[in-house]
Amino acid sequence: MVTKTEETQLNRLEGQVENGGGGAWDYLCFVRKLKVRRSDKVLKYGLSILNDPKKRSSLGPEEWTLYEQVAIAAMDCQCLDVAKDCINVLQKRFPESKRVGRLEGMLLEAKGSWTEAEKAYLSLLEDNPLDQVIHKRRVALAKAQGNMSEAIEFINKYLEIFMADSDTWRELAEIYVSLQMYKQAAFCYEELILAQPTVPLYHLAYADVLYTLGGLENLQAAKKYYSSAIELTGGKNTRALFGICLCTSAIAQLTKGRNKEEKDSPDLQSLATAALEKDYKQRASDKVSVLGSALKSLKVSS
Amino acid sequence: MGLGFLIGAFGVLILAHAAFSTIQYRGLLKILEEEFSGPPVNVIVELLLALSFCMWAALTAAGKFLSVHHHSEENRIVSLPANMDFLIFNHRGKVFSPGTDMRLKH
């Protein structure tokens, strides 16, 4: 989870390194800790450290983690010979290592030789059938080939054993959403919210899926989850505020024929609208008129 | 905060001085062969002074308080980490040519 202070710190370090102010090793450690994907910068600054023998020796035993990080970044930027060299260095140092075996499998994947990568992963799994990382790489292999049903099958088998892995549930939810299987995606997001209830982004994604599914009950639940996302972010999430306006107008459209037995929160929409207008005035004051006309059209259709 | 530390150090010094003078007083009583009923009045005054100084320093020289709310400006979650375990390399970035000077030089 990347918090706001960590994001500002990351941007500051990035700016500092880009303008030649040093601190590349701090930046690389921070990227590794936050698990963000900044492969081009990692490759550039990692290579600058690794190619300088003085800086390399000052790292000590953390040199090998840097080799691994640069190898993965190189594969992401499609510099396969850099990756091959890094993996060779790691292979010489750690001959029988599973981590290096995984890196070799990833290199085969990056080259596009799917069958050899599959063979490499299967042989690694033979020695250690409960290796979580290799199972996840098999899923990624199936996903890279475009074989989504096989990826889903692998993830389901993995989740039967390792049920508490939130990252995998999130990956499964995203695959289902990409295949438009929204009911299953909603189930995955429910698991995520159960495991980590204070992360507002899961609430937001769940509300989005419910809103997409449609139907009166789903819309009411979506409104509740948008509200909880607003509460968890202290009102700073614009998407959740928009979500509330859309849900209210969609619910009102569905219940137009019936008599209005109970309107549980008539002022929720007006509060959300007021918050949106204030936010826009503060951050993008030239777009306030666009916002006003969009909200008006929502109210007209309701 | 500097003043807090100074006052705290001053209070500790006064405490040490009070301890020293009590030991001296006991030595004096041993010479005069009288009973040791309690420390003299000035030592007690010194002890109370040192206590008040140290308490004041401990309360004012506190560190920086961090926010606890999960929706405060520093703590709010901005983005989720990219799932690095499920990274695929089969993306559109493949067509961008890497810099030709990207090489591991040994």
Chai-1 contact restraints between the chains, C-beta under 6 A:
chainA,res_idxA,chainB,res_idxB,connection_type,confidence,min_distance_angstrom,max_distance_angstrom,comment,restraint_id
A,M1,B,I77,contact,1.0,0.0,6.0,A-B,restraint_1
A,V2,B,V78,contact,1.0,0.0,6.0,A-B,restraint_2
A,V2,B,S79,contact,1.0,0.0,6.0,A-B,restraint_3
A,T3,B,N75,contact,1.0,0.0,6.0,A-B,restraint_4
A,T3,B,I77,contact,1.0,0.0,6.0,A-B,restraint_5
A,K4,B,E74,contact,1.0,0.0,6.0,A-B,restraint_6
A,K4,B,R76,contact,1.0,0.0,6.0,A-B,restraint_7
A,K4,B,V78,contact,1.0,0.0,6.0,A-B,restraint_8
A,T5,B,E74,contact,1.0,0.0,6.0,A-B,restraint_9
A,E7,B,V78,contact,1.0,0.0,6.0,A-B,restraint_10
A,K35,B,P81,contact,1.0,0.0,6.0,A-B,restraint_11
A,K35,B,M84,contact,1.0,0.0,6.0,A-B,restraint_12
A,V36,B,A82,contact,1.0,0.0,6.0,A-B,restraint_13
A,R37,B,A82,contact,1.0,0.0,6.0,A-B,restraint_14
A,N51,B,K105,contact,1.0,0.0,6.0,A-B,restraint_15
A,M75,B,F89,contact,1.0,0.0,6.0,A-B,restraint_16
A,C77,B,P98,contact,1.0,0.0,6.0,A-B,restraint_17
A,Q78,B,K94,contact,1.0,0.0,6.0,A-B,restraint_18
A,C79,B,P98,contact,1.0,0.0,6.0,A-B,restraint_19
A,C79,B,M102,contact,1.0,0.0,6.0,A-B,restraint_20
A,V82,B,M102,contact,1.0,0.0,6.0,A-B,restraint_21
A,V82,B,L104,contact,1.0,0.0,6.0,A-B,restraint_22
A,D85,B,L104,contact,1.0,0.0,6.0,A-B,restraint_23
A,A110,B,F89,contact,1.0,0.0,6.0,A-B,restraint_24
A,K136,B,D85,contact,1.0,0.0,6.0,A-B,restraint_25
A,K136,B,F86,contact,1.0,0.0,6.0,A-B,restraint_26
A,A140,B,F86,contact,1.0,0.0,6.0,A-B,restraint_27
A,A140,B,I88,contact,1.0,0.0,6.0,A-B,restraint_28
A,K143,B,I88,contact,1.0,0.0,6.0,A-B,restraint_29
A,A144,B,I88,contact,1.0,0.0,6.0,A-B,restraint_30
A,A144,B,N90,contact,1.0,0.0,6.0,A-B,restraint_31
A,D167,B,N83,contact,1.0,0.0,6.0,A-B,restraint_32
A,E171,B,N83,contact,1.0,0.0,6.0,A-B,restraint_33
A,E171,B,F86,contact,1.0,0.0,6.0,A-B,restraint_34
A,T198,B,H70,contact,1.0,0.0,6.0,A-B,restraint_35
A,V199,B,I77,contact,1.0,0.0,6.0,A-B,restraint_36
A,L201,B,L80,contact,1.0,0.0,6.0,A-B,restraint_37
A,L232,B,H71,contact,1.0,0.0,6.0,A-B,restraint_38
A,T233,B,H71,contact,1.0,0.0,6.0,A-B,restraint_39
A,T233,B,R76,contact,1.0,0.0,6.0,A-B,restraint_40
A,G234,B,H71,contact,1.0,0.0,6.0,A-B,restraint_41
